[in-house]
Amino acid sequence: MAVLMELSRILICELQDLQVIELKEVDGERKFPILIGLAEAEAIKRRLQGAAMKRPLTHELLANLIESFGARLDSIVINDLSDHTFFAKLRIIRPDGKLMEVDSRPSDAIALGIAQTVPIYVEEHVLEGAQNEP
């Protein structure tokens, strides 16, 4: 069963290689961090702020491609945790109404979906595993 989560904060330290985003349970108290790269953290921040770039960056390009094919990003599901690495799926609704899932890093999925207020879900077993991460 998947749990609805929200992005609760982004911690950016430009002197470090890894940055942190934190997801929090919408109807609960559980939360957990995900370590991401600086470029992904900056992309999430920029998309949250609605900052327009002169040319599309990677996440804008992907959003434009999905839209140009007549599809739409329906949701993000963080579906696995293995060896301290999170895995995610982009859930895309095709023009014919069928659901398509595409493998993604959680940071890329969130950067893509955050500008469109796409819901973020985390599978229960992943949430439980994240609570036990050191």
Backbone as CSV, one residue per row, in Angstrom:
resi,resn,N_x,N_y,N_z,CA_x,CA_y,CA_z,C_x,C_y,C_z
1,MET,0.842,-1.179,0.000,0.000,0.000,0.000,0.888,1.244,0.000
2,ALA,0.551,2.197,-0.798,1.340,3.420,-0.906,0.776,4.502,0.010
3,VAL,1.680,5.299,0.572,1.335,6.355,1.513,1.595,7.699,0.835
4,LEU,0.624,8.605,0.918,0.781,9.934,0.328,1.761,10.749,1.163
5,MET,2.757,11.305,0.496,3.809,12.090,1.147,3.875,13.462,0.489
6,GLU,4.600,14.363,1.150,4.850,15.672,0.558,6.293,16.065,0.815
7,LEU,6.804,16.898,-0.052,8.140,17.429,0.140,8.061,18.433,1.272
8,SER,8.794,18.183,2.364,8.696,19.091,3.500,9.860,20.073,3.577
9,ARG,11.022,19.672,3.035,12.116,20.639,3.007,13.244,20.171,2.102
10,ILE,14.047,21.149,1.708,15.247,20.917,0.908,16.397,21.559,1.671
11,LEU,17.436,20.808,1.902,18.623,21.349,2.563,19.756,21.368,1.538
12,ILE,20.195,22.564,1.183,21.248,22.717,0.187,22.478,23.325,0.854
13,CYS,23.580,22.630,0.719,24.874,23.120,1.187,25.811,23.026,-0.016
14,GLU,26.099,24.142,-0.605,26.866,24.148,-1.847,28.290,23.637,-1.687
15,LEU,28.740,23.461,-0.457,30.091,22.955,-0.213,30.138,21.438,-0.133
16,GLN,28.991,20.789,-0.204,28.896,19.333,-0.116,28.443,18.753,-1.454
17,ASP,28.798,17.510,-1.699,28.353,16.832,-2.914,26.904,16.397,-2.811
18,LEU,26.495,15.937,-1.629,25.143,15.433,-1.455,24.279,16.419,-0.678
19,GLN,23.067,16.588,-1.157,22.088,17.465,-0.536,20.975,16.579,0.036
20,VAL,20.027,17.186,0.742,18.972,16.403,1.379,17.610,16.986,1.029
21,ILE,16.699,16.097,0.642,15.293,16.463,0.608,14.613,15.598,1.655
22,GLU,13.565,16.125,2.250,12.849,15.369,3.263,11.394,15.237,2.834
23,LEU,10.905,14.008,2.878,9.503,13.741,2.601,8.790,13.473,3.916
24,LYS,7.566,14.003,4.043,6.770,13.836,5.251,5.413,13.270,4.873
25,GLU,4.925,12.359,5.700,3.618,11.756,5.515,2.544,12.844,5.612
26,VAL,1.619,12.888,4.655,0.580,13.913,4.639,-0.367,13.756,5.827
27,ASP,-0.827,12.552,6.087,-1.774,12.319,7.179,-1.132,11.579,8.347
28,GLY,0.110,11.931,8.655,0.804,11.254,9.739,2.058,12.004,10.124
29,GLU,2.879,11.361,10.901,4.073,11.998,11.447,5.377,11.475,10.853
30,ARG,5.304,10.396,10.089,6.549,9.805,9.583,7.185,10.697,8.522
31,LYS,8.506,10.733,8.551,9.264,11.475,7.550,10.621,10.813,7.397
32,PHE,11.262,11.103,6.290,12.604,10.549,6.066,13.347,11.386,5.039
33,PRO,14.689,11.380,5.131,15.505,12.122,4.169,15.929,11.244,3.001
34,ILE,16.185,11.898,1.878,16.781,11.256,0.714,17.968,12.123,0.310
35,LEU,19.134,11.508,0.179,20.315,12.230,-0.274,20.281,12.339,-1.788
36,ILE,20.513,13.555,-2.289,20.486,13.797,-3.736,21.663,14.684,-4.116
37,GLY,21.898,14.825,-5.393,22.974,15.677,-5.886,22.585,17.149,-5.868
38,LEU,23.588,17.996,-5.936,23.363,19.444,-5.918,22.524,19.896,-7.113
39,ALA,22.799,19.360,-8.296,22.043,19.774,-9.490,20.561,19.449,-9.342
40,GLU,20.244,18.274,-8.795,18.851,17.882,-8.604,18.189,18.740,-7.530
41,ALA,18.921,19.032,-6.449,18.376,19.894,-5.396,18.075,21.291,-5.938
42,GLU,18.987,21.814,-6.727,18.770,23.134,-7.328,17.594,23.113,-8.305
43,ALA,17.451,22.018,-9.055,16.323,21.908,-9.988,14.993,21.883,-9.240
44,ILE,14.942,21.143,-8.138,13.713,21.094,-7.339,13.410,22.476,-6.782
45,LYS,14.408,23.124,-6.233,14.228,24.465,-5.674,13.734,25.437,-6.742
46,ARG,14.374,25.413,-7.904,14.009,26.310,-9.002,12.571,26.076,-9.460
47,ARG,12.175,24.805,-9.568,10.818,24.498,-10.014,9.790,24.862,-8.945
48,LEU,10.138,24.702,-7.668,9.242,25.127,-6.585,9.008,26.631,-6.628
49,GLN,10.052,27.361,-6.935,9.966,28.820,-6.979,9.375,29.329,-8.287
50,GLY,9.182,28.436,-9.245,8.643,28.846,-10.540,9.618,29.674,-11.356
51,ALA,10.896,29.513,-11.077,11.925,30.277,-11.789,12.036,29.794,-13.230
52,ALA,11.836,30.712,-14.151,11.911,30.367,-15.574,13.339,30.505,-16.073
53,MET,13.713,29.567,-16.903,15.029,29.612,-17.532,14.831,29.996,-19.002
54,LYS,15.879,30.550,-19.610,15.778,30.942,-21.021,15.563,29.729,-21.921
55,ARG,16.185,28.622,-21.562,16.059,27.386,-22.323,15.664,26.291,-21.354
56,PRO,14.910,25.290,-21.824,14.499,24.217,-20.909,15.687,23.394,-20.410
57,LEU,15.701,23.160,-19.120,16.683,22.259,-18.539,16.114,20.849,-18.592
58,THR,16.845,19.876,-18.095,16.484,18.470,-18.257,15.058,18.166,-17.808
59,HIS,14.657,18.646,-16.636,13.327,18.312,-16.124,12.223,19.019,-16.902
60,GLU,12.493,20.240,-17.361,11.530,20.928,-18.213,11.411,20.225,-19.567
61,LEU,12.549,19.758,-20.075,12.551,19.014,-21.345,11.684,17.769,-21.227
62,LEU,11.868,17.016,-20.157,11.074,15.803,-19.970,9.593,16.130,-19.829
63,ALA,9.266,17.173,-19.080,7.861,17.600,-18.939,7.287,17.980,-20.305
64,ASN,8.075,18.695,-21.103,7.628,19.082,-22.444,7.413,17.876,-23.338
65,LEU,8.293,16.874,-23.238,8.141,15.653,-24.041,6.860,14.906,-23.667
66,ILE,6.635,14.737,-22.376,5.422,14.043,-21.930,4.190,14.758,-22.462
67,GLU,4.172,16.064,-22.323,3.030,16.859,-22.785,2.875,16.807,-24.303
68,SER,3.994,16.865,-25.029,3.911,16.874,-26.496,3.371,15.554,-27.048
69,PHE,3.521,14.475,-26.283,2.964,13.186,-26.689,1.516,13.033,-26.251
70,GLY,0.944,14.080,-25.662,-0.450,14.036,-25.231,-0.647,13.275,-23.931
71,ALA,0.420,13.006,-23.228,0.340,12.273,-21.960,0.419,13.263,-20.805
72,ARG,0.248,12.737,-19.577,0.397,13.596,-18.397,0.978,12.783,-17.253
73,LEU,1.789,13.449,-16.460,2.362,12.813,-15.281,1.261,12.746,-14.225
74,ASP,0.932,11.536,-13.802,-0.161,11.314,-12.859,0.325,11.319,-11.414
75,SER,1.423,10.632,-11.145,1.955,10.554,-9.784,3.373,10.024,-9.812
76,ILE,3.996,10.134,-8.644,5.338,9.610,-8.416,5.207,8.578,-7.313
77,VAL,5.843,7.426,-7.500,5.823,6.388,-6.467,7.256,5.993,-6.147
78,ILE,7.645,6.192,-4.906,8.937,5.690,-4.446,8.655,4.265,-4.007
79,ASN,9.160,3.332,-4.796,8.695,1.953,-4.685,9.703,0.952,-4.124
80,ASP,10.948,1.384,-3.910,11.905,0.425,-3.370,13.047,1.146,-2.683
81,LEU,13.705,0.415,-1.791,14.885,0.869,-1.072,15.821,-0.331,-0.985
82,SER,17.012,-0.179,-1.551,17.973,-1.273,-1.551,19.373,-0.701,-1.378
83,ASP,20.113,-1.221,-0.407,21.480,-0.756,-0.151,21.548,0.767,-0.023
84,HIS,20.650,1.337,0.739,20.581,2.780,1.012,20.232,3.610,-0.223
85,THR,19.712,2.984,-1.256,19.333,3.678,-2.484,17.835,3.547,-2.695
86,PHE,17.179,4.702,-2.927,15.740,4.714,-3.185,15.496,4.598,-4.687
87,PHE,14.391,3.962,-5.049,13.975,3.799,-6.436,12.568,4.370,-6.585
88,ALA,12.292,4.920,-7.750,10.981,5.530,-7.974,10.458,5.181,-9.367
89,LYS,9.171,5.428,-9.531,8.503,5.263,-10.830,7.721,6.538,-11.130
90,LEU,7.792,6.957,-12.372,6.908,8.006,-12.873,5.669,7.295,-13.391
91,ARG,4.523,7.677,-12.899,3.277,7.091,-13.397,2.678,8.074,-14.392
92,ILE,2.676,7.680,-15.645,2.260,8.555,-16.740,0.992,7.991,-17.371
93,ILE,0.012,8.862,-17.566,-1.224,8.471,-18.252,-1.060,8.820,-19.731
94,ARG,-1.125,7.785,-20.563,-1.003,7.973,-22.003,-2.288,8.573,-22.570
95,PRO,-2.254,9.078,-23.806,-3.457,9.644,-24.412,-4.621,8.653,-24.515
96,ASP,-4.310,7.348,-24.607,-5.379,6.347,-24.685,-5.914,5.980,-23.301
97,GLY,-5.421,6.663,-22.247,-5.905,6.432,-20.892,-5.159,5.348,-20.133
98,LYS,-4.262,4.646,-20.796,-3.515,3.581,-20.127,-2.386,4.156,-19.279
99,LEU,-2.104,3.460,-18.185,-1.046,3.855,-17.272,0.280,3.256,-17.712
100,MET,1.313,4.075,-17.708,2.651,3.638,-18.057,3.560,4.020,-16.881
101,GLU,4.438,3.109,-16.467,5.374,3.406,-15.393,6.787,3.425,-15.949
102,VAL,7.534,4.456,-15.560,8.897,4.637,-16.047,9.823,4.737,-14.848
103,ASP,10.888,3.936,-14.854,11.871,3.943,-13.782,12.534,5.316,-13.683
104,SER,12.774,5.765,-12.448,13.351,7.088,-12.237,14.083,7.145,-10.908
105,ARG,15.019,8.053,-10.799,15.557,8.382,-9.488,14.502,9.241,-8.786
106,PRO,14.338,9.093,-7.480,13.353,9.926,-6.780,13.593,11.425,-6.973
107,SER,14.842,11.844,-6.967,15.133,13.273,-7.117,14.665,13.798,-8.469
108,ASP,14.878,13.032,-9.539,14.415,13.455,-10.863,12.896,13.458,-10.935
109,ALA,12.283,12.429,-10.357,10.820,12.355,-10.359,10.217,13.547,-9.625
110,ILE,10.775,13.879,-8.477,10.252,15.000,-7.697,10.495,16.317,-8.418
111,ALA,11.673,16.482,-9.003,11.957,17.702,-9.767,10.977,17.858,-10.923
112,LEU,10.631,16.766,-11.556,9.680,16.805,-12.666,8.270,17.120,-12.173
113,GLY,7.835,16.453,-11.112,6.449,16.565,-10.665,6.127,17.740,-9.777
114,ILE,7.116,18.311,-9.120,6.845,19.340,-8.120,6.230,20.600,-8.730
115,ALA,6.601,20.944,-9.922,6.064,22.151,-10.562,4.595,21.986,-10.935
116,GLN,4.143,20.747,-11.075,2.761,20.473,-11.465,1.929,19.973,-10.286
117,THR,2.477,20.005,-9.092,1.805,19.518,-7.884,1.307,18.083,-8.061
118,VAL,2.174,17.250,-8.574,1.879,15.831,-8.767,2.045,15.119,-7.422
119,PRO,1.096,14.259,-7.037,1.233,13.570,-5.747,2.429,12.624,-5.706
120,ILE,3.024,12.552,-4.515,4.167,11.676,-4.258,3.705,10.585,-3.297
121,TYR,3.869,9.339,-3.703,3.530,8.206,-2.847,4.790,7.425,-2.514
122,VAL,4.801,6.831,-1.333,5.890,5.960,-0.927,5.273,4.643,-0.477
123,GLU,5.759,3.545,-1.046,5.268,2.232,-0.644,5.546,2.021,0.841
124,GLU,4.623,1.389,1.535,4.722,1.186,2.981,6.029,0.503,3.374
125,HIS,6.439,-0.529,2.632,7.680,-1.221,2.993,8.906,-0.313,2.848
126,VAL,8.857,0.633,1.918,9.952,1.584,1.753,9.960,2.568,2.922
127,LEU,8.785,3.034,3.297,8.667,3.964,4.420,9.154,3.312,5.713
128,GLU,8.779,2.079,5.920,9.236,1.341,7.109,10.760,1.161,7.066
129,GLY,11.294,0.799,5.896,12.732,0.622,5.757,13.488,1.930,5.964
130,ALA,12.930,3.037,5.488,13.576,4.331,5.639,13.635,4.760,7.099
131,GLN,12.651,4.341,7.884,12.639,4.668,9.309,13.772,3.953,10.036
132,ASN,14.246,2.857,9.472,15.315,2.064,10.088,16.696,2.364,9.523
133,GLU,16.761,3.287,8.560,18.057,3.654,7.966,18.887,4.391,9.002
134,PRO,20.194,4.158,9.017,21.072,4.874,9.980,21.192,6.344,9.656
